[in-house]
Every structure is written in C-alpha cells, then in structure tokens.
Amino acid sequence: VAFVRALLGDAVANKALAYCEYVVNPTPLPPAHQADCAVEGDPFRVCLILYDQFEMLDTFGPLAAFSAARRAAGLDVRVTVVAEFATVQAFKGPRAVTDATFETLAFKDFDVALLPGGVGSLRETYNPAMIGFLRELAGKATRVLSVCSGAPVVAATGALDGKRATTNKILFDLLVAGWDRVKWVPQARWVTDENITT
C-alpha cells in the first residue's frame, strides 16, 4: 500500500487497502463504497521498459500493485511494454513480447516509466539505445520508477544526478560504482526524490 500511496496518492491507496481487506475477508461492499471506488478521467499509462535478463518479480510485483489499485479504485491502468527488440528473455523465465520497440514507440507521455532490475541491468547501463530511450522517456513521464538494480540504469541517463536513490543491497557497491553524482542511500528500501522513485 505504501508503494501505491507514494505513486498514486492517499485516496487510491486507501481504496486499494480496502480492496485487499475485502480479498482476505470477503463481505459484500456497501453500495456507497462501490460507487466511491469509481475513478473518472484519463487512463493511467505505464510504460514498462524491459531488456534481456530482466527480473520477473521486479516486473510483475509493481504491475500487481497497479492492478490492485485499478480494481480497488476503478483506475484505468494501461501498460505498454517496450524494449530495444520485439522480444526479450526474462532471467530464468519465459520470453516476453513487447508492444513496441524503442524505435517504434510513438506515444511517450506516460504517467509512470517502470524499469525493473535484473542481472541484465548492469549491461544496460552501457547500452546507448537503452540510455537514449530512457533519457527521453524520463523527461516526459510524470514519474520514473526503477526497481532494485534498475536504478543504475536510470543513473546512467543523468536523471539521478544530485538526487537521492537506492538500489540492490547485495550488489550495492558494484552497482553504484561510477555514478558518483547520485546521493546513494544504502539502508533505504526505496527512495523518492522529486519525480523519481528507486
């Protein structure tokens, strides 16, 4: 719920919490609460940026939180999956098919740009195609969210320069090496600085 609260605000987080309580203890929701769960307005657009050897938990965990918010608050969440190539391989998992590639994605005004971690993230910090795409997207998205070892990829774009951030704890020293303009916070589970959450 803290994740949803940080990204979507108190009203949606409270509705997500009510939904979670309903799932654990299913009792009929009163009609007033059902009507209160509707959220009107534009869809909430998420750009999921993948790469070879991405971590499935870092990817689908946040998407599950958005899904819970959608169900709880009637939020119209639309996810666009993007990568450098049309398909990417998850770490110890299946291949994923994208909706668009870095070159073919036309719409770039997303509410959230979501970059998961994974063993392939270290390679991506030196991938000019990823860095160029993410730099452009981060400049247009309302919020940038990286999970675990995805933070150094965001750091490589310069978007974290002068900002507080965190990353994977097991490989912390390796991952933060070379990104000295970032104020790394080793003990934090997550850090939000302006519009970027790591």
Secondary structure as the mmCIF struct_conf table of DSSP 4:
data_model
#
loop_
_struct_conf.conf_type_id
_struct_conf.id
_struct_conf.beg_label_comp_id
_struct_conf.beg_label_asym_id
_struct_conf.beg_label_seq_id
_struct_conf.end_label_comp_id
_struct_conf.end_label_asym_id
_struct_conf.end_label_seq_id
HELX_RH_AL_P HELX_RH_AL_P1 ALA A 2 LEU A 8
HELX_RH_AL_P HELX_RH_AL_P2 ASP A 10 VAL A 24
BEND BEND1 ASN A 25 ASN A 25
HELX_LH_PP_P HELX_LH_PP_P1 PRO A 28 PRO A 30
HELX_RH_AL_P HELX_RH_AL_P3 PRO A 31 ASP A 36
TURN_TY1_P TURN_TY1_P1 CYS A 37 CYS A 37
BEND BEND2 GLY A 41 ASP A 42
STRN STRN1 PHE A 44 ILE A 49
TURN_TY1_P TURN_TY1_P2 ASP A 52 GLN A 53
STRN STRN2 PHE A 54 PHE A 54
HELX_RH_AL_P HELX_RH_AL_P4 MET A 56 ALA A 73
STRN STRN3 VAL A 77 ALA A 83
BEND BEND3 GLU A 84 ALA A 86
STRN STRN4 THR A 87 GLN A 89
STRN STRN5 ALA A 90 ALA A 90
TURN_TY1_P TURN_TY1_P3 PHE A 91 LYS A 92
BEND BEND4 GLY A 93 GLY A 93
STRN STRN6 ARG A 95 VAL A 97
BEND BEND5 ASP A 99 ASP A 99
STRN STRN7 ALA A 100 THR A 101
TURN_TY1_P TURN_TY1_P4 PHE A 102 THR A 104
BEND BEND6 ASP A 111 ASP A 111
STRN STRN8 VAL A 112 LEU A 115
TURN_TY1_P TURN_TY1_P5 VAL A 119 GLY A 120
HELX_RH_AL_P HELX_RH_AL_P5 SER A 121 GLU A 124
TURN_TY1_P TURN_TY1_P6 THR A 125 TYR A 126
HELX_RH_AL_P HELX_RH_AL_P6 PRO A 128 LYS A 140
BEND BEND7 ALA A 141 THR A 142
STRN STRN9 ARG A 143 SER A 146
HELX_RH_3T_P HELX_RH_3T_P1 CYS A 148 GLY A 150
HELX_RH_AL_P HELX_RH_AL_P7 ALA A 151 ALA A 156
TURN_TY1_P TURN_TY1_P7 THR A 157 GLY A 162
BEND BEND8 LYS A 163 LYS A 163
STRN STRN10 ARG A 164 ALA A 165
BEND BEND9 LYS A 169 LYS A 169
TURN_TY1_P TURN_TY1_P8 ILE A 170 LEU A 171
HELX_RH_AL_P HELX_RH_AL_P8 PHE A 172 VAL A 176
TURN_TY1_P TURN_TY1_P9 ALA A 177 GLY A 178
TURN_TY1_P TURN_TY1_P10 ASP A 180 ARG A 181
BEND BEND10 VAL A 182 VAL A 182
STRN STRN11 LYS A 183 TRP A 184
TURN_TY1_P TURN_TY1_P11 PRO A 186 GLN A 187
BEND BEND11 ARG A 189 ARG A 189
STRN STRN12 THR A 192 ASP A 193
TURN_TY1_P TURN_TY1_P12 GLU A 194 ASN A 195
STRN STRN13 ILE A 196 THR A 197
#
